[in-house]
């Protein structure tokens, strides 16, 4: 799916390096970009979180040794180039000239080595690479030396793709599980700490000491040209309010417009709407394979034939097919590893097929309760959505809205001695209980299959 970014036409040209498909001229006096991010900026350290809003902040403040082009191929960024030894176990990365921190100090190889070591503790690709790394070291102040225990051909790709931001050594030595206490980078913008108001606003100012690369900007590689003297983020969490602010000229860029507001925004000729990421974003639901019921691969396969990607996409992104596509791949379609596979995924009649799935039919809810022996613990149920927006489920619990999709319905905790009841929707996705008649299924088994309450339990129950 492609998140829509919305800009006023007067500033669209100023962000051409970020969104190359915009071709509208920038007004000559536009020196400040007022931006509404898709979420509140609460964490300033991009190493301890994967939040996109923090990464967007980080790309302005810090730089990386390598970036990637539109084909996701590694390109030198802070690096001038690199060499690999004949045995594939030693990498020498030479820093390019002109790199300087926002406090005026030069960037050194020691900063890079410490930053990579911290990044590799938290990042999953970095963790994989680190298993092959003997030392994140230096050859001299201008040369990073990475020594491997065994060859790892994807090392440069890992550094390039996975937001391995380079920080001063004193910050990079911070515990990887604790946030840094100051924001000092070498990127095109300086973070203005004194103007940061969490939940309200944040600001950055152009760093005149930044020397961009000479190549054209492409994805996260090439010359990062700062077209604005100042960037201001306005934290507006209500979508309608943010949309109104854009239409009234109070802000210039609304990062992520909701699908139901896009038709209204399109009617304004001063507003440009386009995807912020040409490759799109990928969303997924993950089973907890360590615990019942989805530790049984047969049940996971049963759910696979019941879900329908198109239903989810229309619920999230609306009916505009230019904003989303079906993608049957673990990686985003269109990327290097985005290879689609032919799977028996859900369709209009898949829930009917699923009712006949032998593994799903004989699965008994008591397996879910094996690790839930204490009274008052909620029990999850699996069903089919399809409720209208705002509809309430059994006992007032809210269901996922929209078209048929996977939902978890939670039974309210009940005191010992009382039976918790979950009533599945008619035509549910999976009947987790196999009983002799439908009445037993409809009545539910939560509480019925659990242990008997003791006198001590009953004395602890609320009145």
N, C-alpha and C positions, 0 to 999 in steps of 0.2 A: 504494500500500500504506500501511497505517496502523500506525505503530510504537506498541506498547502500552506505556503507562506504568502502573506499579503502585504504589499507595499504601496505607499502613495507614489504616484508616477514621478513626482519631482525629485525623489532621491534614489530611484531604481538604478540609475546608472552608476551611482556611487558604490554599489555593492556588486558590480559586474564581476569582480574577481571571485566572489563567492558563488554567485548564481549566473553563470555565463549566458544563459538564454535570455536574460533581460537586455533589451536594446533601446531603452528609453533614456534620453539625456538627463543629466543632473543639473540642477540650477547652480549658478556660479557661487551663490552665497550660502550654500548648504554646508555648514561646517560641523553641525551636531546631528548625529543620528539618534533618534528616540525609538527605542525598541521594546516590544512587549514579549518576553520569553514565554515558553509554554509551561513553565513551572517556576516556583519561587527558588531563588538562589540561596541555599542554606549551608552548603559545604563548599569551601574554596579550594580544597586540596583534591586534585583529580586522580591521585593515586589511591586514595582510600574509598572512592565511590565510583560507580559506573554511571551515575546520573548524567543524562545528556546536557542538562543545563549547566552543570559544572564543567563538562568537557568544552562547551561553547565559550565559557569564561576562560578556560585554560588556553584555548587556541589563540586568544588575543594576547595573553600574558607570557606564555612560554613557547619554546620552539622544540623541535625534535631533531635527532641526528639524521633521520631519514623520513621522508614522506612518501606518499603514493600518488600515482597519476590516476586518470579516470579508469584505466585498465587494472588498477590495484597493483601495479608494479612498483617496487621500491625505487626511490630516487633520492640522491643526496640532498640534504636540507642544511643542517648545521655542518654536516660533513662536507669536506672538499672531495673526498673519495676514500676508497679502502682497498686493501690487498688481503689475500688469503694465502697462507703457507701451502706448500705442496701437499702436505699430509692433511689439510683441511682442519687443523686444530688451532691455528693462531690467526686472529683477525687484527689488523692494524687499521684504525680509522683516523684519518687526518682531519683536523678541524679547519674550516675555512677562515679567512682573515675577516676582521671587523666585528667579531662577536663580542658583545659587551652586556653586562648586567645592568639593570635599571638603576643600581646604586653607583654605576661608573666603573666597577671592577671588570677586568677582562674575564671571559669564559675560559676555563682551563679543562684539560682532559680529566683531572681529578673530580671536577664537578660532574662530568658525564658518567664516569665509572660508578660513583656513589649513587647517582640517580638511577642508572640501569639496575644496580643491585637492589635498590628499594622497590623499583617497579616490578622486578621479577618475583618478588615475594607475594604481591597481591594480584597481578594479572595472570589469567589462566594460561595464555600463550607464553608469557614470561616464565611461569612456573615450569612449563614443559621444557623450554629452552635451558633454564637454569640447571636442570638435571644433567645436562651435558657440559656445563660451564665449570671450569676449575677455578678461574679467577676473573673478576671484572677489574682489570688493572690499567696501568698507563705505561707508555714507553717514555714519554716526556710530556711537558705541559700542553703540547699541541697534538698529541697522539694517544688515542685510547687503544689499549691492548687487551683483547679478550682471548683468554687461553681456555681451550676446551679439553675435556677428558676424552671425548670421541667426537668425530665430525657431526655437525648438525647443520645441514644445508639450508634450513629455513631460518637461521639466526637473523640475518638482515631483514627478512620479511617480517619476522616477529617484532623487531624493533620499529619497523616502518609503519606497520598496520595498527598496532595496539596502544596508541596514545602514550608512548614512553617519553613523557615530558622531562626535559633537562632542567634541573634546579641547581642553585649554588650548593656547594658541598655541605655547608653548615646546615642547610635545610634538608638535603638529601639523606643526612645521617639521622633524621628523625625516625623514631619507631614507625615501621610501615603500617601499624595498626592505630597510630595516633596522627591527628591532623597537624600540619605545619603551623607555626605560630606567626608567620609573616608571609607576605606575597611579594616575592621578588623574582622577576623573570628576565628574559632577554628578547622577548617578542616585540611586535610592533606597537603594543599599547601597555601603559602602566596602570595598574589597578590603584584607584584612589580610596584608600582605606578610610579616610576621614569622612567620606561621603557615602559610605556603605551603611544602609539601613535595612537589615533583614526583613523581608516581607513587604518592603516599600520600594526601595530603589538601590541602584548601584551605578558606578560611573568609572570610565577608563579615559585616559588621555594619551594622545599620540606620543610615542617615545622617539625623540629626534635622533637618538644615537643608534637606532636600528638600521642595519644595512641589509636590504633585501637581496635575494639572489637575482641574477640577470635573466633567468628563464621566465617565460610567461607562467602565471599562476595556473595550476591545474590540480584540482582536488586539494590534498594537503602538501603538495610540493610546489616548487617554483617561487617566484618573487611575491612576497606578501606586501602589497602596497596599501598603506594606510591613507584612505581617501578622505577621512574625516579627522578633524582635530580632536574631537571628543565623541564618545559613545555613552549614552545614558539608557539604562534599563528601567522601565517602569513595571513594577510587579502588579499586574491586574489579573486576579484569579478568576473573575467572572467573565465568561466569554462574551456575553451581550455588552457588558461595559467596555471591554477591550475593543469590540467591533465599533461601538459608538465613538470611542476615542479616535479610532483610525479615520472614520468618516468625517469627524469634526476637525481633523487636522491637528489633534493634540499629540498624536504619535505618528511615526513614519512607517513602522514595520511591525506587523503582528505575526509572530512566528508560526502559529499553528491555529488556523481557523477551523471551527467546528463545521461539520458537513451541512447542518441545517442553516448556517449563516452565510454560506458561500453564495447562494443565488441572490441574496440581498446585496452583498458586496460587489457582485459582478455588475450590478446595475449602475454602479458609480464609475464614471469614465476616468476619474482621477486615481483609481485603484487598480493595481496589477496583481493578479493571482497566478501563482506558479508553484510547482513542487520545489521544496527546499532541498530535496535529495533526489537526483535523477534516478538513482538505483532503487529508491524506495526503502521501506522498513519492513522487517519481517516480524510477525507475532506468532506466538505458539502457546499451547497448553502442555504442560509436562506432568506426567504421572509420577507419583511418589512410589517408585518401584521397590522401596524397602519395606513397605507396610501393606497389609491387606486393604482393599481388595486387589490393588494393581500390582502386587508382587507376582501375580499369576499372569504370565504372558498371554494366555488364552483370552483372558478378560480384556487385556489391552488391545488385542487384535479385534475383539468383538466391538469395542468402542470405535476403532478405526473405521469400520464400515458404516458407522452411524452418523458421524459428524460430517458436515458439509461446509467446506471453506467459503463458498459463495454466500451462505447465510450469515456467517460471521462478518465478512467484508461489507455486505450491505448494511448490517446493523451498525458497524463502526464508521464507515466512510460514506454511506449513502449510495444512491443509484448511479452516480457518475462513474462509468467504467474507466474513464481516463485516470481516475485516482487510485485504482487498485487492479489487481489481476490475481488469478488463481496460480499458485506456485507449489508444486509437489516436490519440494527439495528441502533438505536440511539447511542449506545455505540460500541466500537471496538469489532468485533467478536473474540471470544477466551477469552475475559475478563469476569469477574464475571457477569456483567450485559449485556453482549453482546448477547441478545436473538433476533434471527431473526424472522421477521414476513412476512407473505405472502401478498405482496402488488401488485396491478396492475401496475407495473412499466413499463417503456418504452421498446419498441422493434422495430423491423424493420417497422411495419405498425402502430405504435401507433399514429404518427402525423395524419394519415388518420382518425383514430378513433376520435382524438381530434377535427377535423373540425366539427364533428357532435355533439360535446358537446354543449348542449343548453345554459349552463351558459356562456361559452366562446363566443358563437356566438352573444348573445344579449348584451354583455358588450360593452358599447360605450365609445370611447376615451374621450368624454367630461368629464367623471367622473375623469379621470386623471388630467384634467385641472381645476377642480373646485378650487384648491388651488394655481393655477398658473395664476393669473389674469393680471400680468404685462407683457408687451411686452418684447421680448428678452429673455424669459426664455426657456431653452431647454426642449424638451418633449421626454420622453423615449418611445421606441417602442419595442415590443417583437417579436422575429422572430426565425428562425432556422439557425444555422451556417452551416458549411460544406465547408467553403472556405478553400483554401490551405493556408499554412503558408505565412504570409506577404501580403495576399490579402487585398485590400482596400474595405471598404463598401461605402454606398451612401455618396456623398459629401466628400470623402476622409477620413472618420472616420474608424478606424481599427476595424475589427470584431475579436471575439475569433476564433482561428484557429482549424482546424482538422475536426473531424467527427461531424454529426448533434448534436447540443447541444443548450442549452438556451443562447441567447445573448440579450443584450440590445443595441439598436441602437439609437443614440442620434441625434436629429435634431439640426443643427446649430442655434444659436439665430439670429433672424431677426429683423430689425428695424420695428417700427409700420407702418402699411400701406402695408407691404409686407407679403406674405404668406409663412410660413415655410412648406416645403414639405418633407415627408418621404415616400420612396417607399419600401414597404415590398418585401422580396424575394418571388418568386413564390413558392407556396406550403408552406407558412409560418406556424409556430407552432400554433399560435392563431390569428384569425382575430378579432382584437379588435373593429373594426368599422362595424356596420350593416347598410348598405345602400342599395339602390334599385338596384344598378348595380356595377359591378367590377370596372368600370372607377372611380367611386367615392372613392372606396377603394384605388386604385392605386394612386390617386391624393393626398390622405391623408386629414386629417382634422385639422392638427395643424395650428393654426392661423384662420382657417375658423370658428371654433366653439368658438373662444375667443371673448372678447368684442370688440366693434368698437373703433378705435383710435380717440382720441380727437385732437383738434387743438394744445393743449399744448403738447400732446405726439409727434405730428409730428415735432413741433419746436425743440424738444429735440433729434430727430433722427440725426445720423451722416450723413454727406453729401454723 
